[in-house]
Amino acid sequence: MHGSAGKDGQHSTPEVDSRPKLFPRVMASLAIVGLMVGLMVGRLTSPEPTELQQVEVTGDGLVVWFNNEPGTHGELIDGSVALLFEAEGKAQKGQLRLNGKDVNWRVRVSDKGLLLTLVAARPLKGDWAGSEVDDRWRLEIHLQEQ
């Protein structure tokens, strides 16, 4: 045996396999199919985002409608009422009358969701309660003077 030249098949170097390697192709195909199925299942099972649908003025406050129940955080800050909703929507503003006096309300888009503020010339107190009505979420905000 001199060198590794394959003259008579009696050497230590294995012969080159001329067959195509299918295992890497099969694994790559399975990975792509698995990724696509996972994306489809994830898209089907993800909940739709909570969205502000409308704001209605009532006699003593507001009624805010959403398509789903939003996460809500509310505070009374220096005589104004502020509610932060984990939802999407557009900016809106308006005015309502409480005991013959004006109350301004405004919905702003913030980095954490939608911020609803109610401000008047005198300090306000407010309470709010939500309930599900006809597959939508209704949040009633009742205002009082302090």
Secondary structure, DSSP 8 states (H G I E B T S, - for coil): --TT--SSS-SSS-----S---HHHHHHHHHHHHHHHHHHHHHHHS----BEEEEEEETTEEEEEESS---EEEEEETTEEEEEES-B---EEEEEEETTEEEEEEEEEETTEEEEEEEESS-EEEEEEEEEETTEEEEEEEEEE-
